[in-house]
């Protein structure tokens, strides 16, 4: 069974440029998460989806970040314009449902470097 | 203030030795606690889950403990191997299903 797939794995852009990350969760997983992870830190939630609905986006910087999960499967996270402080790893995770003890399955992450 | 604190921040051990990682939390009301292992350049992978009624759980050479009264958990690695070099993250779930992540402990195993 395929795991959570993310792309691109690495992205280097100049500040003020746009960037987009894509995530394909495990088949059948209704809950999808986007996390930001800085070096030496734990993941920080950006947004959580239950199917197509963004049920927790309180930590998403909406002035420059946007996300969508069309048809409740794949998801895209966009940053426009990128700032130097956005350099980090963006992790996507999925689970069978937030309302259980189910574990999160993470992708390998997309490492963003903003110059 | 983070609701999940892990210690030490990092440690170095020799191959074959044991080590113990600590996780203290203030998340309440508590639902469960998971330990994840994150290899460099990879996403975290779950090692164990501890619920309120569980005190100890093992997964191979990994043994997790939970004291729900003192809100402390530990992860013990026995007979460490080079492949144990990774970051270990403690994640606590509240009954409202919100997850709180610790900053992780970076373990380096040297031959």
Backbone of each chain as ProteinMPNN parsed JSONL, in Angstrom:
{"seq_chain_A": "XXXXXXXXXXXXXXXXXXXXXXXXXXXXXXXXXXXXXXXXXXXXXXXXXXXXXXXXXXXXXXXXXXXXXXXXXXXXXXXXXXXXXXXXXXXXXXXXXXXXXXXXXXXXXXXXXXX", "coords_chain_A": {"N_chain_A": [[0.849, -1.208, 0.0], [0.56, 2.19, -0.875], [2.169, 4.934, 0.705], [1.78, 8.192, 2.219], [2.143, 10.627, -0.186], [4.262, 13.19, -1.184], [5.078, 16.165, -2.983], [6.991, 18.893, -4.368], [10.066, 17.241, -3.259], [12.141, 18.899, -2.6], [12.588, 22.411, -2.712], [13.762, 25.417, -3.961], [13.563, 28.814, -3.788], [13.386, 32.322, -4.611], [12.833, 35.056, -2.363], [9.57, 36.465, -2.149], [8.602, 35.114, -4.301], [6.103, 32.775, -5.545], [5.067, 29.537, -4.253], [4.161, 26.095, -4.363], [2.909, 23.184, -2.79], [2.234, 19.726, -2.991], [0.072, 17.066, -1.961], [-0.727, 13.693, -1.634], [-2.839, 11.711, 0.065], [-3.047, 8.649, 2.058], [-5.033, 6.13, 0.64], [-8.447, 6.238, 1.398], [-8.181, 7.562, 3.775], [-9.689, 10.006, 5.612], [-8.983, 12.271, 6.961], [-6.753, 14.94, 6.704], [-3.672, 16.529, 7.168], [-1.654, 19.468, 7.253], [1.568, 20.276, 8.179], [4.101, 22.402, 9.566], [7.56, 22.245, 9.924], [10.28, 23.316, 11.656], [13.866, 23.281, 11.845], [15.059, 21.089, 14.263], [12.789, 21.225, 15.773], [9.437, 20.273, 16.781], [6.675, 19.234, 14.672], [4.338, 21.746, 13.594], [0.968, 22.502, 13.508], [-0.642, 23.54, 10.564], [-3.018, 23.369, 9.063], [-6.012, 21.451, 9.169], [-7.939, 19.011, 7.561], [-11.149, 17.585, 7.259], [-12.33, 15.38, 5.206], [-13.445, 17.363, 2.566], [-13.567, 19.655, 4.033], [-12.083, 22.315, 5.764], [-11.334, 22.07, 8.957], [-9.803, 23.031, 10.985], [-8.034, 25.736, 10.806], [-6.749, 27.636, 12.177], [-4.098, 28.268, 12.714], [-2.991, 28.904, 10.336], [-1.289, 31.172, 8.365], [-3.081, 33.376, 6.929], [-2.722, 35.526, 5.271], [-0.744, 35.017, 3.467], [-0.617, 32.312, 3.047], [-2.367, 29.568, 1.612], [-4.696, 26.897, 1.226], [-6.048, 23.943, -0.234], [-8.388, 21.289, -0.685], [-9.584, 19.629, -2.872], [-12.335, 17.597, -3.765], [-11.873, 16.018, -1.599], [-9.552, 14.467, -1.483], [-6.599, 14.664, -2.773], [-4.371, 17.321, -1.803], [-3.351, 20.763, -1.823], [-0.918, 23.051, -0.825], [-0.227, 26.425, -0.679], [2.055, 29.148, -0.923], [2.247, 32.555, -1.079], [3.226, 35.834, -1.265], [6.444, 34.198, -0.842], [8.44, 34.353, 2.132], [11.59, 34.951, 3.787], [11.526, 33.711, 6.287], [9.902, 31.562, 5.876], [11.267, 29.348, 5.201], [11.543, 25.99, 5.693], [10.475, 22.645, 6.604], [7.721, 21.221, 5.078], [5.236, 19.232, 6.096], [2.982, 16.689, 5.214], [0.249, 14.862, 6.444], [-1.873, 12.02, 7.021], [-4.869, 10.473, 8.28], [-7.183, 7.964, 9.501], [-9.214, 9.204, 10.744], [-9.875, 12.013, 12.759], [-11.24, 11.759, 15.109], [-10.474, 9.594, 16.805], [-8.152, 7.177, 18.127], [-6.357, 6.899, 16.188], [-3.283, 6.655, 14.385], [-1.116, 9.133, 12.95], [-0.076, 9.247, 9.622], [2.731, 10.14, 8.003], [4.009, 12.012, 5.209], [7.123, 12.285, 3.381], [7.851, 14.865, 3.401], [8.27, 18.287, 2.259], [10.946, 20.185, 1.548], [11.555, 23.512, 1.931], [13.466, 26.188, 0.775], [14.047, 29.525, 1.095], [15.503, 32.15, -0.54]], "CA_chain_A": [[0.0, 0.0, 0.0], [1.351, 3.407, -0.961], [2.048, 5.84, 1.832], [1.484, 9.573, 1.876], [3.097, 11.086, -1.192], [4.384, 14.641, -1.269], [6.015, 16.695, -3.975], [8.326, 18.334, -4.58], [10.809, 16.975, -2.035], [12.963, 20.076, -2.322], [12.27, 23.572, -3.527], [14.534, 26.61, -3.634], [12.997, 29.964, -4.49], [13.76, 33.624, -4.067], [11.734, 35.666, -1.603], [8.483, 37.1, -2.885], [8.083, 34.208, -5.32], [5.105, 31.825, -5.057], [5.453, 28.127, -4.233], [3.04, 25.212, -4.058], [3.243, 21.816, -2.403], [1.133, 18.811, -3.257], [0.024, 15.906, -1.089], [-1.706, 12.64, -1.903], [-2.886, 10.914, 1.305], [-3.319, 7.214, 1.937], [-6.394, 5.904, 0.173], [-9.419, 5.964, 2.451], [-7.969, 8.444, 4.934], [-10.524, 11.19, 5.455], [-8.374, 13.423, 7.622], [-5.474, 15.341, 6.123], [-3.018, 17.596, 7.92], [-0.42, 20.104, 6.811], [2.387, 20.749, 9.297], [5.354, 23.082, 9.296], [8.572, 21.806, 10.878], [11.573, 23.973, 11.627], [14.971, 22.431, 12.264], [15.169, 20.86, 15.699], [11.496, 21.453, 16.417], [8.369, 19.371, 16.402], [5.745, 19.781, 13.676], [3.315, 22.693, 14.028], [-0.18, 22.37, 12.614], [-1.088, 24.669, 9.753], [-4.421, 23.198, 8.717], [-6.53, 20.071, 9.196], [-9.136, 18.783, 6.764], [-11.992, 16.399, 7.361], [-12.809, 15.345, 3.809], [-13.106, 18.622, 1.88], [-13.76, 20.788, 4.933], [-10.987, 22.746, 6.637], [-11.96, 22.168, 10.265], [-8.918, 23.774, 11.883], [-7.023, 26.518, 10.067], [-6.472, 28.776, 13.043], [-2.666, 28.583, 12.714], [-2.556, 29.164, 8.964], [-1.145, 32.623, 8.095], [-3.944, 33.487, 5.756], [-2.335, 36.618, 4.384], [0.143, 34.526, 2.416], [-0.779, 30.865, 2.881], [-3.696, 29.067, 1.276], [-4.713, 25.445, 1.016], [-7.312, 23.415, -0.732], [-8.474, 19.837, -0.77], [-10.707, 19.382, -3.756], [-12.838, 16.226, -3.825], [-11.537, 15.297, -0.378], [-8.44, 13.517, -1.638], [-5.343, 15.397, -2.832], [-4.382, 18.667, -1.236], [-2.28, 21.663, -2.225], [-0.595, 24.152, 0.077], [0.435, 27.46, -1.458], [2.585, 30.314, -0.238], [2.445, 33.645, -2.031], [4.619, 35.598, -1.639], [7.255, 33.556, 0.185], [9.365, 35.179, 2.891], [12.761, 34.2, 4.248], [11.156, 32.917, 7.452], [9.098, 30.398, 5.49], [12.161, 28.21, 4.984], [11.181, 24.944, 6.655], [9.935, 21.44, 5.977], [6.262, 21.17, 5.119], [4.845, 17.829, 6.194], [1.582, 16.326, 5.06], [-0.078, 13.619, 7.135], [-3.273, 11.628, 6.914], [-5.323, 9.469, 9.239], [-8.52, 7.456, 9.197], [-10.176, 10.131, 11.312], [-9.33, 12.703, 13.928], [-11.976, 11.408, 16.306], [-10.127, 8.269, 17.301], [-6.757, 7.141, 18.551], [-5.587, 6.517, 15.021], [-2.012, 7.33, 14.232], [-0.902, 9.937, 11.76], [0.894, 8.745, 8.667], [3.351, 11.321, 7.415], [4.83, 11.949, 4.023], [8.542, 12.563, 3.636], [8.016, 16.306, 3.552], [8.792, 19.154, 1.199], [11.866, 21.138, 2.182], [11.563, 24.798, 1.227], [14.517, 27.161, 1.073], [13.761, 30.831, 0.499], [16.745, 32.933, -0.582]], "C_chain_A": [[0.869, 1.237, 0.0], [1.105, 4.255, 0.273], [1.616, 7.208, 1.354], [2.574, 10.076, 0.932], [3.087, 12.609, -1.25], [5.344, 15.013, -2.4], [5.917, 18.209, -4.002], [9.003, 18.017, -3.25], [11.642, 18.185, -1.615], [12.555, 21.207, -3.264], [13.084, 24.757, -3.029], [13.974, 27.75, -4.465], [13.558, 31.245, -3.881], [12.55, 34.213, -3.338], [10.821, 36.433, -2.55], [7.952, 36.235, -4.031], [7.011, 33.303, -4.718], [5.663, 30.403, -5.073], [4.226, 27.301, -3.856], [3.552, 23.816, -3.756], [1.997, 20.947, -2.586], [1.221, 17.597, -2.362], [-1.074, 14.955, -1.537], [-1.746, 11.724, -0.69], [-3.088, 9.434, 1.011], [-4.787, 7.038, 1.558], [-7.327, 5.554, 1.332], [-9.262, 6.821, 3.686], [-8.733, 9.742, 4.715], [-9.877, 12.45, 6.002], [-6.99, 13.689, 7.042], [-4.956, 16.553, 6.87], [-1.844, 18.174, 7.12], [0.284, 20.649, 8.054], [3.608, 21.484, 8.763], [6.351, 22.617, 10.353], [9.875, 22.56, 10.651], [12.631, 23.04, 12.202], [15.029, 22.316, 13.786], [13.891, 21.078, 16.475], [10.5, 20.379, 16.009], [7.471, 20.017, 15.359], [4.707, 20.708, 14.313], [2.173, 22.655, 13.017], [-0.454, 23.669, 11.876], [-2.586, 24.561, 9.478], [-4.774, 21.725, 8.781], [-7.835, 20.016, 8.421], [-9.846, 17.513, 7.215], [-12.736, 16.33, 6.028], [-12.458, 16.676, 3.139], [-13.083, 19.823, 2.814], [-12.52, 21.068, 5.775], [-11.568, 22.998, 8.02], [-11.095, 22.884, 11.289], [-7.853, 24.451, 11.044], [-6.592, 27.731, 10.874], [-5.002, 29.191, 13.042], [-2.132, 28.861, 11.315], [-2.457, 30.674, 8.736], [-1.86, 32.966, 6.796], [-3.592, 34.643, 4.823], [-1.463, 36.116, 3.238], [-0.009, 33.032, 2.132], [-2.223, 30.544, 2.489], [-3.586, 27.565, 1.038], [-6.063, 25.049, 0.464], [-7.219, 21.9, -0.787], [-9.722, 19.508, -1.577], [-11.047, 17.895, -3.765], [-12.404, 15.382, -2.623], [-10.416, 14.295, -0.493], [-7.125, 14.296, -1.595], [-5.493, 16.778, -2.22], [-3.181, 19.445, -1.744], [-2.134, 22.758, -1.191], [0.215, 25.172, -0.713], [0.921, 28.588, -0.549], [2.833, 31.384, -1.301], [2.211, 34.985, -1.35], [5.402, 34.955, -0.491], [8.195, 34.564, 0.846], [10.511, 34.3, 3.395], [12.4, 33.26, 5.395], [10.303, 31.702, 7.135], [9.961, 29.18, 5.211], [11.936, 27.188, 6.089], [10.833, 23.685, 5.869], [8.429, 21.45, 6.158], [5.843, 19.707, 5.021], [3.349, 17.683, 5.984], [1.363, 15.003, 5.784], [-1.542, 13.295, 6.908], [-3.602, 10.597, 7.979], [-6.738, 9.056, 8.873], [-9.583, 8.367, 9.765], [-9.608, 10.753, 12.556], [-9.984, 12.218, 15.213], [-11.746, 9.972, 16.743], [-8.679, 8.308, 17.749], [-5.841, 6.778, 17.394], [-4.31, 7.306, 14.878], [-2.005, 8.165, 12.967], [0.167, 9.269, 10.905], [1.435, 9.947, 7.896], [4.007, 11.0, 6.079], [6.26, 12.304, 4.376], [8.822, 14.057, 3.735], [8.536, 16.996, 2.311], [9.652, 20.213, 1.874], [11.946, 22.391, 1.336], [12.719, 25.654, 1.718], [14.194, 28.443, 0.335], [15.011, 31.681, 0.602], [16.46, 34.425, -0.689]], "O_chain_A": [[1.813, 1.334, 0.784], [0.0, 4.296, 0.815], [1.146, 7.368, 0.228], [3.766, 9.963, 1.217], [2.03, 13.232, -1.352], [6.279, 14.28, -2.722], [4.862, 18.76, -3.688], [8.546, 18.488, -2.208], [11.819, 18.454, -0.427], [12.229, 20.993, -4.431], [13.098, 25.063, -1.836], [13.915, 27.668, -5.692], [14.124, 31.243, -2.787], [11.401, 33.905, -3.657], [11.236, 36.962, -3.581], [6.957, 36.59, -4.663], [7.004, 33.083, -3.507], [6.605, 30.101, -5.805], [3.36, 27.764, -3.114], [4.496, 23.331, -4.378], [0.869, 21.387, -2.363], [2.317, 17.142, -2.034], [-2.207, 15.366, -1.786], [-0.772, 11.017, -0.435], [-3.276, 9.029, -0.136], [-5.665, 7.715, 2.092], [-7.024, 4.678, 2.143], [-10.128, 6.806, 4.561], [-8.47, 10.482, 3.768], [-10.182, 13.558, 5.562], [-6.169, 12.781, 6.908], [-5.704, 17.485, 7.167], [-1.143, 17.455, 6.408], [-0.301, 21.371, 8.861], [4.082, 21.22, 7.658], [6.032, 22.596, 11.541], [10.492, 22.456, 9.591], [12.317, 22.119, 12.956], [15.045, 23.32, 14.498], [13.906, 21.111, 17.705], [10.695, 19.67, 15.022], [7.509, 21.235, 15.184], [4.259, 20.475, 15.436], [2.397, 22.766, 11.812], [-0.494, 24.747, 12.469], [-3.329, 25.529, 9.637], [-3.949, 20.86, 8.486], [-8.718, 20.856, 8.597], [-9.212, 16.5, 7.512], [-13.646, 17.115, 5.763], [-11.294, 17.076, 3.142], [-12.627, 20.898, 2.426], [-11.977, 20.169, 6.418], [-12.222, 24.017, 8.243], [-11.584, 23.299, 12.339], [-6.885, 23.818, 10.621], [-6.128, 28.728, 10.32], [-4.688, 30.344, 13.338], [-0.926, 29.036, 11.141], [-3.449, 31.383, 8.9], [-1.296, 32.854, 5.707], [-4.109, 34.724, 3.709], [-1.442, 36.714, 2.162], [0.427, 32.549, 1.087], [-3.169, 31.168, 2.972], [-2.524, 27.045, 0.695], [-7.072, 25.725, 0.666], [-6.143, 21.316, -0.915], [-10.767, 19.159, -1.031], [-10.158, 17.043, -3.772], [-12.555, 14.161, -2.638], [-10.329, 13.366, 0.31], [-6.594, 14.561, -0.516], [-6.592, 17.325, -2.133], [-2.135, 18.875, -2.053], [-3.127, 23.327, -0.736], [1.219, 24.831, -1.339], [0.285, 28.93, 0.448], [3.534, 31.152, -2.287], [1.098, 35.251, -0.898], [5.071, 35.141, 0.68], [8.678, 35.499, 0.208], [10.408, 33.073, 3.424], [12.909, 32.141, 5.468], [10.011, 30.898, 8.02], [9.434, 28.087, 5.005], [12.115, 27.484, 7.271], [10.89, 23.663, 4.639], [7.926, 21.663, 7.262], [6.064, 19.041, 4.009], [2.553, 18.46, 6.512], [2.219, 14.12, 5.731], [-2.351, 14.182, 6.636], [-2.713, 9.932, 8.511], [-7.404, 9.695, 8.058], [-10.734, 8.324, 9.329], [-8.925, 10.084, 13.332], [-9.372, 12.255, 16.281], [-12.689, 9.229, 17.016], [-8.054, 9.369, 17.747], [-4.69, 6.394, 17.598], [-4.26, 8.491, 15.21], [-2.782, 7.934, 12.04], [1.181, 8.791, 11.412], [0.692, 10.667, 7.229], [4.489, 9.892, 5.846], [6.572, 12.59, 5.532], [9.922, 14.46, 4.113], [9.152, 16.384, 1.439], [9.165, 21.026, 2.66], [12.351, 22.348, 0.174], [12.922, 25.82, 2.921], [14.081, 28.457, -0.891], [15.525, 31.909, 1.697], [17.391, 35.23, -0.736]]}, "seq_chain_B": "XXXXXXXXXXXXXXXXXXXXXXXXXXXXXXXXXXXXXXXXXXXXXXXXXXXXXXXXXXXXXXXXXXXXXXXXXXXXXXXXXXXXXXXXXXXXXXXXXXXXXXXXXXXXXXX", "coords_chain_B": {"N_chain_B": [[3.378, 28.773, 26.073], [4.71, 25.602, 25.488], [2.759, 22.67, 25.609], [3.838, 20.217, 25.784], [6.79, 18.943, 26.864], [10.039, 17.906, 26.165], [12.875, 15.979, 27.141], [16.269, 14.731, 27.227], [17.333, 17.483, 25.076], [19.04, 16.555, 23.163], [21.101, 13.634, 22.724], [23.991, 11.54, 22.935], [24.965, 8.256, 22.401], [26.749, 5.162, 22.871], [26.856, 2.45, 20.622], [24.891, -0.347, 21.433], [24.415, 0.387, 24.023], [21.985, 1.502, 26.507], [19.259, 3.891, 26.625], [17.195, 6.562, 27.909], [14.407, 8.52, 27.209], [12.587, 11.471, 27.998], [9.267, 12.717, 28.54], [7.18, 15.267, 29.4], [3.969, 16.47, 30.101], [1.235, 18.81, 29.9], [-1.203, 18.674, 28.863], [-4.69, 18.533, 29.003], [-8.123, 17.616, 29.216], [-6.643, 14.382, 29.137], [-6.1, 12.116, 26.42], [-4.566, 10.238, 24.794], [-1.132, 9.182, 24.278], [1.499, 9.318, 22.045], [4.583, 8.035, 20.829], [6.79, 9.037, 18.359], [9.107, 8.191, 15.792], [11.519, 9.903, 13.976], [13.389, 9.732, 11.251], [16.272, 11.271, 9.768], [15.426, 13.576, 7.316], [13.043, 12.343, 6.742], [9.514, 11.592, 7.248], [7.761, 11.57, 10.448], [7.25, 8.445, 12.2], [4.985, 6.318, 13.81], [5.72, 4.797, 16.932], [4.729, 3.79, 19.401], [1.612, 3.719, 21.219], [0.053, 5.106, 24.029], [-2.531, 4.75, 26.267], [-4.792, 6.058, 28.775], [-5.058, 4.094, 30.754], [-2.868, 2.483, 30.532], [0.367, 1.454, 31.554], [2.85, 0.527, 30.721], [4.351, -0.24, 27.606], [5.646, -2.196, 25.011], [7.661, -2.235, 22.044], [9.438, -4.093, 20.318], [12.746, -3.257, 20.777], [12.069, -0.927, 21.973], [10.584, 0.608, 24.728], [7.846, 2.041, 26.184], [6.669, 4.107, 28.822], [4.042, 5.261, 30.961], [2.888, 7.624, 33.224], [0.081, 8.698, 34.279], [-0.789, 10.18, 36.381], [1.284, 11.873, 37.219], [1.73, 12.977, 34.827], [3.716, 12.166, 33.012], [5.874, 10.627, 30.645], [8.012, 8.091, 29.36], [10.515, 6.956, 27.081], [12.254, 4.146, 26.497], [15.191, 2.93, 25.137], [16.609, -0.041, 24.324], [19.725, -1.726, 24.146], [21.012, -0.201, 21.992], [21.111, 0.538, 18.476], [22.808, 1.475, 15.436], [20.891, 2.305, 13.671], [19.01, 3.426, 15.269], [19.519, 6.053, 15.5], [18.035, 9.082, 15.38], [15.293, 11.446, 15.523], [13.122, 11.657, 18.264], [9.805, 12.016, 18.895], [7.339, 13.186, 21.065], [3.883, 12.982, 21.247], [0.904, 14.275, 22.307], [-2.493, 13.631, 22.764], [-5.483, 15.335, 23.264], [-8.801, 15.029, 24.724], [-10.433, 16.339, 23.011], [-9.356, 15.755, 20.675], [-7.31, 17.314, 19.725], [-3.912, 17.666, 18.888], [-0.787, 17.785, 20.526], [2.522, 18.538, 20.033], [5.794, 17.575, 21.05], [9.118, 19.03, 21.066], [10.975, 17.214, 20.42], [13.603, 14.728, 20.864], [16.878, 14.391, 19.925], [18.616, 11.605, 19.034], [21.783, 10.227, 18.852], [23.563, 7.518, 17.809], [26.614, 6.032, 18.248], [29.22, 4.105, 16.802]], "CA_chain_B": [[4.224, 27.69, 26.577], [4.364, 24.317, 24.912], [2.131, 21.76, 26.556], [4.615, 18.975, 25.803], [8.207, 19.234, 27.009], [10.855, 16.7, 26.079], [14.269, 16.095, 27.562], [17.075, 15.899, 26.883], [17.152, 17.961, 23.705], [19.821, 15.625, 22.342], [22.017, 12.786, 23.459], [24.86, 10.662, 22.154], [25.255, 7.024, 23.124], [27.5, 4.161, 22.133], [26.095, 1.298, 20.15], [24.737, -1.408, 22.419], [23.997, 0.947, 25.315], [20.577, 1.863, 26.677], [18.996, 5.294, 26.956], [15.805, 6.871, 28.241], [13.955, 9.856, 26.833], [11.496, 11.897, 28.865], [8.219, 13.583, 28.0], [6.256, 15.788, 30.411], [2.908, 17.184, 29.408], [0.197, 19.467, 30.7], [-2.446, 18.528, 28.107], [-5.788, 18.024, 29.813], [-8.077, 16.218, 29.637], [-5.746, 13.536, 28.345], [-6.676, 10.979, 25.705], [-3.507, 9.257, 24.567], [0.201, 9.704, 24.015], [2.254, 8.519, 21.074], [5.98, 8.329, 20.51], [7.122, 8.891, 16.95], [10.521, 8.219, 15.409], [11.71, 10.617, 12.721], [14.727, 9.653, 10.665], [16.669, 12.495, 9.073], [14.888, 13.722, 5.974], [11.823, 11.548, 6.569], [8.412, 11.973, 8.122], [7.678, 10.767, 11.676], [6.562, 7.155, 12.154], [4.554, 5.971, 15.162], [6.342, 3.649, 17.602], [3.819, 3.236, 20.409], [0.537, 4.558, 21.722], [-0.27, 4.85, 25.427], [-3.782, 5.331, 26.728], [-4.806, 6.43, 30.194], [-4.976, 2.939, 31.651], [-1.669, 1.694, 30.267], [1.578, 1.908, 32.229], [4.028, 0.132, 29.954], [4.105, -0.913, 26.339], [6.913, -2.43, 24.3], [7.69, -2.456, 20.599], [10.814, -4.519, 20.087], [13.692, -2.723, 21.759], [11.506, 0.32, 22.497], [9.597, 0.436, 25.794], [7.29, 3.317, 26.63], [5.934, 4.092, 30.083], [3.163, 6.408, 31.174], [2.332, 7.896, 34.553], [-0.946, 9.701, 34.007], [-0.954, 11.03, 37.571], [2.311, 12.915, 37.177], [1.75, 13.448, 33.432], [5.047, 11.929, 32.489], [6.088, 9.426, 29.855], [9.401, 7.874, 28.987], [10.781, 5.982, 26.027], [13.529, 3.491, 26.788], [15.756, 2.185, 24.024], [17.506, -1.071, 24.841], [20.75, -2.252, 23.228], [20.868, 0.695, 20.848], [21.75, 0.222, 17.199], [23.079, 2.677, 14.639], [19.63, 2.702, 13.036], [18.183, 4.157, 16.242], [19.838, 7.469, 15.378], [16.834, 9.731, 14.853], [14.622, 12.315, 16.474], [11.975, 10.975, 18.863], [8.835, 13.069, 19.189], [6.212, 12.819, 21.927], [2.671, 13.652, 20.787], [-0.179, 14.036, 23.264], [-3.818, 13.945, 22.246], [-6.515, 15.663, 24.248], [-10.066, 14.364, 24.415], [-11.056, 17.024, 21.883], [-8.617, 15.252, 19.524], [-6.216, 18.194, 19.326], [-2.61, 17.056, 19.129], [0.301, 18.668, 20.941], [3.806, 17.905, 19.714], [7.015, 18.021, 21.69], [10.163, 19.475, 20.133], [11.774, 16.05, 20.042], [14.946, 14.449, 21.372], [17.718, 13.834, 18.876], [19.499, 10.55, 19.531], [22.871, 9.83, 17.961], [24.214, 6.293, 18.254], [27.944, 5.93, 17.637], [29.843, 2.765, 16.831]], "C_chain_B": [[3.736, 26.373, 25.995], [3.79, 23.402, 25.973], [2.855, 20.429, 26.644], [6.1, 19.34, 25.819], [9.001, 17.934, 26.995], [12.28, 16.999, 26.536], [14.953, 14.742, 27.45], [16.774, 16.365, 25.454], [17.895, 17.039, 22.732], [20.7, 14.779, 23.238], [22.797, 11.916, 22.491], [25.162, 9.427, 22.994], [26.056, 6.082, 22.231], [26.591, 2.999, 21.763], [26.07, 0.202, 21.207], [24.291, -0.915, 23.788], [22.511, 1.275, 25.307], [20.442, 3.358, 26.901], [17.507, 5.479, 27.211], [15.502, 8.321, 27.913], [12.724, 10.2, 27.67], [10.525, 12.821, 28.13], [7.291, 13.977, 29.136], [5.198, 16.619, 29.692], [1.937, 17.812, 30.39], [-1.159, 19.375, 30.014], [-3.518, 17.898, 28.995], [-7.116, 18.453, 29.193], [-7.367, 15.342, 28.609], [-6.499, 12.413, 27.662], [-5.624, 9.889, 25.482], [-2.2, 9.947, 24.25], [0.909, 8.754, 23.068], [3.704, 8.98, 21.036], [6.187, 8.051, 19.028], [8.633, 8.923, 16.79], [10.63, 8.914, 14.066], [13.161, 10.52, 12.277], [15.01, 10.941, 9.899], [16.108, 12.506, 7.655], [13.629, 12.913, 5.699], [10.715, 12.098, 7.459], [8.387, 11.106, 9.37], [6.865, 9.49, 11.461], [6.232, 6.752, 13.58], [5.269, 4.722, 15.677], [5.367, 2.977, 18.563], [2.694, 4.219, 20.682], [0.244, 4.13, 23.152], [-1.599, 5.519, 25.734], [-3.756, 5.463, 28.239], [-4.536, 5.246, 31.111], [-3.707, 2.117, 31.489], [-0.453, 2.295, 30.947], [2.833, 1.652, 31.41], [3.608, -0.547, 28.669], [5.421, -1.035, 25.591], [6.684, -2.644, 22.82], [9.132, -2.804, 20.256], [11.724, -4.006, 21.178], [13.22, -1.391, 22.358], [10.456, -0.017, 23.55], [9.141, 1.805, 26.263], [6.574, 3.115, 27.953], [5.085, 5.343, 30.17], [2.738, 6.458, 32.632], [1.343, 9.04, 34.375], [-1.162, 10.633, 35.198], [0.034, 12.192, 37.556], [2.457, 13.504, 35.783], [3.152, 13.363, 32.858], [5.077, 10.631, 31.694], [7.573, 9.308, 29.571], [9.459, 6.855, 27.854], [12.177, 5.433, 26.264], [13.965, 2.698, 25.562], [16.799, 1.229, 24.58], [18.481, -1.525, 23.76], [20.727, -1.475, 21.914], [21.667, 0.216, 19.631], [21.943, 1.514, 16.421], [21.793, 3.205, 14.009], [18.678, 3.417, 13.99], [18.475, 5.652, 16.211], [18.688, 8.173, 14.662], [16.367, 10.755, 15.871], [13.384, 11.585, 16.972], [11.022, 12.035, 19.404], [7.681, 12.5, 19.995], [5.0, 13.635, 21.49], [1.526, 13.274, 21.714], [-1.494, 14.493, 22.658], [-4.77, 14.245, 23.398], [-7.829, 15.011, 23.842], [-10.824, 15.074, 23.302], [-10.292, 16.736, 20.594], [-7.547, 16.202, 19.006], [-4.886, 17.563, 19.748], [-1.595, 18.117, 19.52], [1.612, 17.915, 20.764], [4.913, 18.457, 20.602], [8.028, 18.411, 20.623], [11.063, 18.328, 19.697], [13.098, 15.946, 20.772], [15.73, 13.81, 20.25], [18.701, 12.85, 19.487], [20.535, 10.22, 18.465], [23.553, 8.611, 18.561], [25.536, 6.159, 17.506], [28.526, 4.548, 17.815], [31.02, 2.738, 17.783]], "O_chain_B": [[2.545, 26.063, 26.001], [4.278, 23.362, 27.103], [2.522, 19.598, 27.488], [6.599, 19.973, 24.888], [8.682, 16.987, 27.714], [12.807, 18.096, 26.349], [14.295, 13.708, 27.564], [16.039, 15.703, 24.721], [17.428, 16.783, 21.622], [21.006, 15.158, 24.369], [22.34, 11.6, 21.392], [25.564, 9.536, 24.152], [26.039, 6.193, 21.005], [25.683, 2.629, 22.507], [27.097, -0.132, 21.799], [23.842, -1.703, 24.62], [21.867, 1.321, 24.258], [21.394, 4.019, 27.316], [16.677, 4.672, 26.792], [16.243, 9.229, 28.29], [11.923, 9.328, 28.006], [10.901, 13.584, 27.241], [6.68, 13.115, 29.767], [5.513, 17.381, 28.778], [1.833, 17.403, 31.547], [-2.147, 19.921, 30.504], [-3.292, 16.877, 29.645], [-7.213, 19.571, 28.687], [-7.478, 15.537, 27.399], [-7.417, 11.826, 28.234], [-5.788, 8.755, 25.933], [-2.165, 11.149, 23.986], [0.913, 7.54, 23.27], [4.002, 10.164, 21.193], [5.819, 6.996, 18.512], [9.343, 9.588, 17.545], [9.922, 8.564, 13.122], [14.046, 11.148, 12.857], [14.089, 11.616, 9.439], [16.297, 11.557, 6.894], [13.195, 12.809, 4.552], [10.949, 12.957, 8.309], [8.939, 10.006, 9.358], [5.93, 9.453, 10.662], [7.085, 6.829, 14.464], [5.408, 3.727, 14.965], [5.198, 1.757, 18.544], [2.818, 5.412, 20.405], [0.192, 2.938, 23.454], [-1.773, 6.713, 25.49], [-2.811, 5.03, 28.898], [-3.859, 5.387, 32.129], [-3.492, 1.157, 32.228], [-0.262, 3.511, 30.922], [3.762, 2.46, 31.406], [2.65, -1.32, 28.635], [6.211, -0.092, 25.543], [5.651, -3.164, 22.399], [9.941, -1.93, 19.944], [11.511, -4.28, 22.36], [13.927, -0.802, 23.176], [9.554, -0.819, 23.308], [9.951, 2.629, 26.688], [5.948, 2.08, 28.179], [5.375, 6.356, 29.533], [2.286, 5.463, 33.198], [1.73, 10.208, 34.326], [-1.66, 11.747, 35.037], [-0.322, 13.335, 37.839], [3.233, 14.439, 35.586], [3.694, 14.321, 32.307], [4.393, 9.664, 32.029], [8.297, 10.304, 29.545], [8.573, 6.015, 27.698], [13.161, 6.173, 26.234], [13.201, 1.899, 25.02], [17.757, 1.649, 25.229], [18.103, -1.687, 22.6], [20.452, -2.038, 20.855], [22.723, -0.406, 19.745], [21.311, 2.527, 16.719], [21.63, 4.413, 13.837], [17.656, 3.954, 13.563], [17.756, 6.436, 16.831], [18.404, 7.9, 13.496], [16.962, 10.913, 16.937], [12.674, 10.96, 16.185], [11.387, 12.844, 20.257], [7.118, 11.461, 19.649], [5.089, 14.858, 21.376], [1.216, 12.095, 21.883], [-1.599, 15.592, 22.113], [-4.844, 13.499, 24.375], [-7.949, 14.497, 22.73], [-11.743, 14.507, 22.711], [-10.526, 17.365, 19.562], [-6.936, 15.941, 17.969], [-4.77, 16.999, 20.836], [-1.544, 19.198, 18.934], [1.788, 16.809, 21.274], [4.965, 19.657, 20.873], [7.828, 18.158, 19.435], [11.818, 18.447, 18.732], [13.647, 16.945, 21.238], [15.305, 12.804, 19.682], [19.511, 13.207, 20.341], [20.191, 9.963, 17.311], [24.06, 8.66, 19.682], [25.566, 6.171, 16.275], [28.346, 3.907, 18.85], [31.664, 1.7, 17.939]]}, "name": "protein", "num_of_chains": 2, "seq": "XXXXXXXXXXXXXXXXXXXXXXXXXXXXXXXXXXXXXXXXXXXXXXXXXXXXXXXXXXXXXXXXXXXXXXXXXXXXXXXXXXXXXXXXXXXXXXXXXXXXXXXXXXXXXXXXXXXXXXXXXXXXXXXXXXXXXXXXXXXXXXXXXXXXXXXXXXXXXXXXXXXXXXXXXXXXXXXXXXXXXXXXXXXXXXXXXXXXXXXXXXXXXXXXXXXXXXXXXXXXXXXXXX"}
